[in-house]
């Protein structure tokens, strides 16, 4: 079947007009279809999922998007992954917002908002898990530094279970400048460290909080810690001989604590 061009829609500035990527996983593909159906270019699907993705296939027929029913083996070759879950959507590649776009997107009068900034976190599966958690708790953004090798890759999409379509994702060109701007907007900046006098649960995170997180082995660089208003740690039992958590787990705890003290409505 020849690949057809989808109906034209307005594309946000942070979405590429030329490059495409393969997105796999049922939840991730559902999220792309819900958030930006006009940017889907082709669909590969196992026959067992035709009913589940019926509306997506209807869109393909209506807008002449190419789709193909394939076997699990074919889909593994097409997606270059055995974790495809029976579906692969080819869509316009999503890129990180740049620093100016981040600031514009975060300008709001929201009284409660949490932002995570990752420094030294390079594992795409950890990143995807953090994005999933951020979407779950309604975090304002997940940001990375200018020297990060992370991209919004197919692995990140799959691991985030659709969270990439519900969370602001950006790359900072100047961390210090961004934090100075954020303070002007009323944010407090915390650096997560193994040991701190300020301990999560005993001390309340500010309503507008930015938490800086490093890789679990190396932690945050000293220069990044120095940019924070305060350091903060997650209390441990003190008996296990383990002095750090996986960064995705740590991010979940910080986001839950922010939500617990009033960051979630309802």
N, C-alpha and C positions, 0 to 999 in steps of 0.2 A: 504494500500500500504506500502510495506517495505521501510524503509529509506535507501537510497543508499549513498555511499561515493563519494564525488565530486572528480574530477581529482586533483592531487596534484599540488600545486603551491608553490613558495617560499613565506614564511611569514615573514614580517618585525619583528624585535626583539620585538617591543612593542605590538604585537598581540599574544594573547594566542593560544597555539596549542591544548589545551584540553578543556577549558571552552567555552560554547556557550551562546548566549543570543538571546532573541526574540526582533526583531526590528519591530515596527509598524508605520503606516503612509505612505501614498503614496510617498511623496517626500523623506522621509528617506530611504524607500526600494529601490526607483530608484537610490539613491545615493550609497547605498551599492552595488547594482548590477553593477553600472558603475565603482566604485573604486576597488572592490575586489571580482569579481564574483567567483573566485576559493575558496573562504572561505564561500560560502553559503552552508548550509547543508540540509535545507528543506524549503519548501514554502507552505503557506496556503493562499488561495485566494477565494474571493467570485466570483461567475460566471460572475457578471456584469463587472469585471475588467480583464477578460481574454484577451480582445483585447489590452488594455492598457499595460499589462505586457506580451504580446506575446513573446517578445525576451527573457525574463526571463524564461518563460515556455519552449521555444526552448532549452535554456541552460540546463534546468532540464532533458529534454528528451535526449539530446546529451551526457551529462555527468552522467546520471543516478542518479540525485538528486531527492529525493522524493518530490512530490508535491501533494496537495489535494485540491479539490474544496469543500468549506464548506459554511455553512449558517452564517449569522451575529451573531446568538446566539452561534454557535459553536466557531466562531472566538473570541468572547468575552471571552469564557472560556479558550481557548488555549493561548490567549495573556494576560489574566488577566486584560483587559482594555476595556472599552466601546469606547475608542477613536482610534480604530484600523484602521479606514477608509477603511476597506475591504481587508486588506492585512497584513500578518505577515511573515517575513523572519527570519529563524533561521540561525545565522551566528557565526563564531568565535568571541569571545568576544574581544573587543578592550580595551586595558588598557592605562593608562597615560604613556608617556615617563618619564624616570627618569632624574635627573638633568644632568648627563653626556650626555645622548642622546639629551636632549634639546640643550645644548651648541653646540654639533656637528651639529644638524639640523639648528641652527641659524647662523652658520659661513658662511657668504656670503659678497659680496661686494655691496649689494643693498644699494643705497643711501638713500632710504626712507623705513622705516619699523616701525610699531607700535606693541607694545606688551601690553597686559593687564594682571595684576597679581591681583588675588582676595584673599582677606584676611578676613575671617569671613563670606563669602557668602556661605550658606549651602543649599539654596533652589534649587533643581534640575531644576525647571521650569525657575527660573531666570538664572541659569547657561546655560541651553539650549538656552534661548533667546539671551544671550550674545554671545554664539558660533555662532548662526545664523547671528547676526549682524557682528561679526568678519569675517565670511566667505564672507558676502556681500561686505564688504569694503576691503577685502584682507589683514586683519591683519596678522602679522607674527605668533602670538601665543596667546593662552589664558592659563594661568598657575594658579595653586592653591598651597597653602602651604602644608607642610608635615602633619599638624594636621587637614587638611580638611577631612570631611566625604564624600565629593562628589566622585562619580564614573561616568564613561561614561555609564550611565544606559539607559534602554529602554525609560524612560521618558525624559531623556536628548536628546536622539536621535530624538524622535518624536518632541519635542519642537524646536530643532535646524533645523528642516525641511531639513535634509541632510548636514547641516553645519559641523557636526562631521567628515565627510569624506574629508573636504576641509580645515581644520584648524588644526594646530599643537596644541595638548593638552598635558600638562605635569604637573607633581607634583614636586615641589622643596623640596629638603631635607635641604637646607641651604640658606635662602633668602639673607642674607647679602653677602655670598660668591658669589651667582649668580649675584647680583647687582654690586659687585666689578668687576666681569668678564665682565659684560655687559658694564660698563663704559670704560673698556679697548677696547671694540669693537666700541666705539663712541656713546653709548646711553646716553641720559639724562633721569633722573628718576624723575617723578612727583608724589606727593601724593595728591589725590583728597580729599579736605576738604570742609566743608560748607562755610567758610569765609577765603579768602586769598587776599593778596595784588596783587597777580598774578591772573588775571581773564581771563578765556577762551574767545577768540574772540578779546580781546584787546591786548593779548599777544600771540605770535605764538608758537605753539609746535615745538620742535626740529624735524628735519627730521627723526632722529632715536630716537623714544620716547618709554619709558615705563611708563605706568600709573598704579598706585596702587589704587585699589578700595576696600572699605569696605562695610559691610552690611548697608542698609539705616538707620536703627535705631541707631546702635552703632557706625557706621563709622569705620575708621581705628584705630587700637590700636596705642597709642603714640609711642611705640617702632618701629612700622612699619613706621610711619610718619618720625621718626628721621633718617631713612635710606635713605630718598629721598634727591635729590639735592634741590628741591623746592616744596612748596605746591602750589596748583592751585584750583580754584573754578569755578563753572558754575554760571554766573550772573543770578539773579532773579529780579522780578519786585519790590520786597521790600514791596508789599502791600497785598499779599495773606495770610500771616501768616503761610506759609509752608516753612520749612527751609531745606528740602531735597527732592531728587528724588528717585524713584525706581532705584536700581543699574543697571538694564538692560537699563533703559532710559538714565542714566548718561553715561554708556558705549557707547551707540549709539552716544551721542553728542560728546564725546571725539574722537571717531573714525571718525565721519563725519568731525570734525574740522581738524583732521590730514589729511584726504583726501582732504579737501577743499584747504589746503595750498600747495598741490602738491603731495600728497601721492598716487593718482590714475592716471594712464596713460589714455590718450584718451580724 
